[in-house]
Structures are given as C-alpha cells and as structure tokens.
Amino acid sequence: MVEIDKSLMGKDVLELAFDNCIRCSTCKYSYRGFEPSCPSGEKFLFESYWASGKIRLIRGVVTGELEWSEDLKDAIFACPTCGACMDACQAPHADYIVDMIEALRELAVKHIGPAENQEFLVSRCEENCNPYGESNSDNEELKKQFDLPDKAD
C-alpha cells in the first residue's frame, strides 16, 4: 500500500474517484459529435491510457493491488494533461482528474523513476544548467549588462 502525501492529493478526493468512476467512457469522447477527445487514449487504444484507466492505476498502486513496475511508465506519462477528460466527465471527481494524474506521476517518479524524456532533460540541466543543451557563455555578459546577482533569491 502506498501512503498518499497530503500535499499531492487528498485521500478524500482519491476515494471519491475510486467510488464514482464506473468506467462509463465519457472521458474518452466529446459528446457533441462523439468525437475522440483523449490524445493518449486514441494513440495507444488501451484502457490505461484514458482517464478511467489511470484512475484504476491510481487505485491499484494506492491500495497495493498493483505493484510499481517499469511497465506502468508509458501509461502514466503519456497523458498530455490537456483536461479534455475533465470536460467530458460527469462524475463528482471530474474537476480533479488532471490533479490525480499529476499526483500519480509524482508517486511514479518516487517509486520507479522519471519517464525517459524527463531523464534526458535532467541530464541536460545538470550538464548545461538549462534544458536546451546550450552553453551559458553569454550569462556573464548579461549579468553585467543588467546588474544581475550570481544567484536567484
């Protein structure tokens, strides 16, 4: 069982989602024209890539029914957190879906590490002090020009 840090997501919100998400699939479509709305779900076509599947993943890892593994990373980090699922969902937990996914990601980083693209950005930041892989050679000149301190507050 995983303990939820109160700063990540309240247990009451998670329990609300666990109790109210019946996997009705409204998170998968925009209902005016029944058009697909979830980018990751439409790309991978597995339940765990849609919001309803992510809620099941959260429930599984929080209750201990599901063990953390590298296999979970793709589903957890594929979501663009665009909020289309929140727009379509009619359940009481709808306003918290993206927050729950972000909390799941934070837990995933703690238990199985970051997604591959995040590891790449971290290494760039460590090497160059920025995510772009560019040198900071102009920084000294800019600091002088704008009278900037060496370190931020």
Secondary structure, 3 states (H helix, E strand, C coil): CCCCCCCCCCHHHHHHHHHHCCCCCHHHEECCCCEECCHHHHHHCCHHHCHHHHHHHHHHHHHCCCCCCHHHHHHHHHCCCCCHHHHHCCCCCHHHHHHHHHHHHHHHHHHHCCCHHHHHHHHHHHHHCCCCCCCCCCHHHHHHHHCCCCCCC
